[in-house]
Amino acid sequence: MINKIAIIIIVFNGSKWIKKCLASVFESEYKNYDVIIIDNASTDNSAQIVEKEFPQVQLIYLNKNIGFGKGNNIGIRKAMEAGCDAVVLLNPDTEVQADWLDELVKASNPNDVGIAQAMLLLGESRALTNNVGNAMHYLGFGFVKHYKERVDKWYHKEPFEIGYASGAAMLIKREVLVVIASECTHERGNPVTSAQSDEHGIASVENTLPRNDMEYFDAKLFMYNDDQDFCWRARLAGYKIIIAPKAIVYHYYEFSRNKLKFYWNERNRWILLLQNYSARTLFLIFPILVIIEFMMFVYSLIGGWFMLKLKSYFWILSNMDLISKQRKQVQKMRLIKDKEVVEHMDAKLEFSEVDNPLLKHIVSPIVENYFKIIKNFI
């Protein structure tokens, strides 16, 4: 049963949004919660705004940007030490409805539910959806489902399973965190160093960094795919991932497409595939992966990020020992087979705000048909 909750917000130069976000959070009808903010070395006075306007917040100020995953690991560890029954990850560029936490908790009540996502609506167009759960593609791609649809189509639906939850607004039960961290020193009872605060109550980074980069989220991902990886591992451990359509969060989402984003997405996609799939599944999807990689090479040449694509391969090859170590932990933790996992994956390739005839009429059908062939052998 969920009682006490920790709301964790990772901030990096979020002064434009953070005041509005926290003001809405502190109007939540659900009252048994703490707010933990990890400031990833912002240079726009985000931490100072929080310190001045919201003194009730637990503020941890880092002296460098350590990324989404490692930042959340710090906040989650604080929440676990405080005995919280669940954590809620929330983006700073959001506003929440007063009953959002009540609805998230209610949707998470079934024992087999481990993670619940709020319904994300566009902050600037509140009648339209931003994210009704993410799709986890069997080739490692992750993308938004049901983008810019009328919210009245979804609002009255009961909670249902999704591919994976968005880290912009997701609740994670304590038991899931314990299972995910079961191989870490923290969960085996070793003492964990607490943060040291200055006279303003702002904690230093030095004593808050998790000792194990895989303590909860995979810190080596740094940005993008973190939530996808975490949900994948939670599903391997036997938990359901759902969306709570009545838990409304407004997201001031801005679609971005840049070369560096392609690098992180491609590098991290391969990390997820190599760590989370069984050897059998990797063998079965290898032929289509080769075809897709050739297409991605061509795409990178056209898009001007070919060197970044090569860099992603170099990183993977240079860190195979690290990937192999984490793979062993994941495979040891799994309770269900890939056959059950792929039931919640997509075969169709469709990315929000990307309308490419080649992708739609040639690439996606090839990928879909291949999945139909191998699905029964996984």
N, C-alpha and C positions, 0 to 999 in steps of 0.2 A: 504493500500500500504506500502510495506517495503522500508524504506530508510536507517535509521541508525541502525547498528547492533553492538552488543557486543559479542565478542568471549570469552568464559569462559573456562579456562583450569585449572583443578584440578591436582596439582602436589604432589606426595609423592615419594621422592627419585628418581626423574626422570632426573638426570644429564646426563645420557647416551643418552637421546633423545631430551631434551628440546631445545637445541640450533638449532638442525636441524629442529625441528618442527616450531619454531618461525621464522626462516629464510625463510621457505617456505610460512608461513602465510603472512609475510610482503612483499611478492612478488605477492600477490593476485591482480588481475585486478580490482576487486571491491574495492573502496577506502573509502567509508563512514563507517568505523568500528573502534571500540576500542577493545583492548585486555586486559582482566582482568585475572590475574593469582592468584589462591588461593593456597598457599604453605602449605600443611598439615603437618607442623613441620618436614620437610625433614632433614635428618642428613648427606646428601651427597653434600651440597653446591648448591643445585638446585636454591634456591632463590638468592644466590650470583651471580650465572652465569647469571640469568635473569637481575638482577640489573645492572651488569657491561656491558653486551652485548646488552641489549634491554631497555634502560632507558625510552622509550615511553610507556612501559607496565605499567598498574596499578597493582602493586604488593601488595597483602595482605598476610602477613606472620602470620601464626597461631602458637601458642605455644603448641598445641597438635593436634593429628590427629582426626578430628571430622567426617571423613567419606565423601563419595561422595555426598550424598544428602544434608547434612547440609552445606558442602562447596559450593555446587552450589547455595543453597539458599542465601548465602552471595553475591555471584557474581551476581545473578539475581536481588537481591534487589538493588545493585549498578547500574545495567543496567536500571532498571525501574525508579530510581531516575534521571538518566541522560536522560530520555525520549526516550530510544531506542525502535524501532518498532519490534525488534526480538532479540533473543539471539541464539547463536550457541554454543553448548557444544562440546568440542573437546578434545580427549585424547592427552597427551603429547608424546606418542609413535607413532605419525603419521607424515606424510608429505602430503601436499596438492598440487594439480595442480593449476595453476594460475587462471583458470576460475571457480574454485569450488564454490565460493560464488555466482557468477553470476547465475550459474546453479541451486543452491539451492533456490535462490530468485525467479527465473523464475518458478520453479516447484511449489513454494508456493503461486503463485498469485491467484488461485481460492479461493473464499471466504470461501468455506467449508473445505479447507485444513488448518489444525492447526499445524501439525508437519511434517517435511520432513527430511529424512535421506539421507546422501551422500552414494554413492557406495563405499564400503570398499574393497580394494584389498590388497593382501598380500604384505607387504613391501619387502620381500626377493624373492618373485615370482610374479612379477607384471602382469603377464598374467593370474593369477588365482584370483578368488574372495575369500574374507575373509567373507563378510557378505552382502547378498542381502536382507536385512530385516530379522527381527527375527520372529519366530513363537510363538504365544501365545496359549498354549494348554489349553483346557477347564478345566483341573485339576490343573491349576496353574503353570505348568512347562513352562519355556521359553527356547528356543534353536535357534541356528543359522540355517538359511535356505540357501541352495545352496552353501555350503562350498566347496572350491577348484574346482570351475567350470571355464571354459574358459570365460574370460571377454568379448570376442568378441560376445558371445551369448547374452549379455545384453546391451552392450554399446549403441546400436541404438534404444533401446526401449524407449517409452515415460514413464513419471512418472506413477506409479501404486500403488495401496493400498497394505499395508503389515500388518502383525499382530501387531508388534510394532517396533519402531525405536531404534537403538543402541545408547546408550549415548556416544559412541566413536566419533560420528560426526552427530549431529542432530540439526536442526533449529526448534525453537519454537516461534510462533508468540506472540506478546504482549497480544493480546486479550485472548489467551488461558491461559496465566499466570494470567491475571486478573480474569478470571472465576475460575481457580483452587484455587486462593487465596481469593475468595470472602467472606469466613467466617473468615478471619484473621484480626486482628487489623490493620495491615499495610494497607489493602485495604479500610478500613473504614475511613481513613483519619487521624488516630492518628500519631503523629510525630515519625519518625524513627531515632534513633541515628546514626550518621555518624561515620566512622572509624577515629581514631586519628593516625596520622602518625608521625614517628620519623624523625630525621634530614636526613635520607636516603630515605624518602618517603615510608617506609615500614609500613603498618598499623598493629596495635596490634589487637589481637583476642578479647580483652575484650569488645569492643563496636561494634563488627560486627556480633555477634551471633544473628540469628533470634530469636525473642521472642517466636514465635510459631513454633514448630518442623515440623508442616505440612504447613508452609508458602507457599512452592511450592512443593519441593520433600519431601517425607516422611523420615525424618531424622532417625527414629528408625530402618529403614532397614539397615543403616550403609554401607553395601556393598552388591552388587548383587541385582537384581530385581528392582532397583530404577527406571530405564528407563521403565521397563515393567509396573510398577504400575502407573507411570505418564501418559503413553500413554493410559492405560486402563481408567483412570479417564477422560482424554481428549476425548476419544471416547464416554464415557457416557454423556459427555457434548455436543455431537453432531458433533465433528470434525473428519475429515479424517486424517489418518496417511499414508504417502506415502514414496516412495523412488525415488530419482532423479538419474537415471542411468548414467547421463553425469556429475554429480558432483563427481569427482574422488578424493578419499583420500586413501593414502597408509598407511596401518596399520601394524606395526611390532608386530603382534599377536603371543603370545606364549600360547599354550593350557596347562592348568594346572589342575591337579586333586589332591586334598588333602582333608583330613578329615575335616578341618575347613571350607573349601568351601562347603562341603556337609551340614554342620550345618547351615550356613547362608542361603543357597538355600532352605533348608527344612523349616527352621523357617519362612523365608520371604514368601515362597510360601503360607503358611497357613495364614499369615497376609493378603495377597492379596485376597485370597478366602473369608475370613471372612469379610473384609471391602468392597469389591467391588461388590460382587454378591448380588442379591435380595434374600430374605428368601426363596422364591419359588424355585429358581435355586439351592440353597444350599440343600434344601430338596431332589430335584430330583437327584443330583449327590452324595448324601451321601452314598448310597450302594456301588458304585464303588470306592468311596474314602476309605471306610473301607477295601476293597480288596487290593487296592494299598498300603494303609498304612501297611497292613500285609506283603506285598511283600517288602516294604521299610525297615521294621523291619528285615526281613531275610537278605536283602542286607546289612544292617548296621552291622549285626552280622558277616557276611562273610568278609566285608570290614574293620572291626575293629573300627567302629565309632558308635557303639551301644549306648554308654554313651552320645555321642553328640546328637544322635537322641532323647534320653530321655530328654536331656537338652533343646532341641528345644521345646518339649511339655511343659516342666516346665515353660519356658519363656512365652509361649502363655497363659497358664492358669494363671500365675502370673500377666499378663498385660491385662486381658480381659476388664477392665474398660477403659484403653487407646484405645484399639482396638474398643470397642463399641462406644466411643466418636467419633473417626474418621469415623466409619461406618455411623453414623448419618449424618455427614457432607457430605460424598460421596453420600448417598442416597438422600439427600436434593438437591444436585447439579445436579443429573442425569436428562437428557432430553429424553433419549431413553431407551427402554426396553432391557433386556438381550437377547431377541430373535434376535435383530439386532446386538448386540455385538458378539454373538457366531458365526455369519456368517463369522466373520473375525478370528475365532479361528481354530486351528488344532485339529483333533481327533487322528491322527497317532502319535505315540511316536517314534521320531528319533533324536538322539543326535549326533552332529558332533564328529568324531573320537571315537565313541563308536559302536562297531559291536558285539552285543550280540545276539546269536541265540534265547535264551529264550525270550528276549525283543521283537525281531523282529517277531517271529513266534507264540508266545503264548500271551504274555502280551498285546502287541499293538493291535492285532485283537480283544481281549476281550474289550479293552477300546474303540476301534472304533465302534464296534457293539452296545455297550451300548449307545454311543452317538447318533447313528442312531435311537435308540428306544425313547430316551427322548427328542430329539431335537424339535419335534413337540409340546411338552408340555411346553417348556420353555416360 
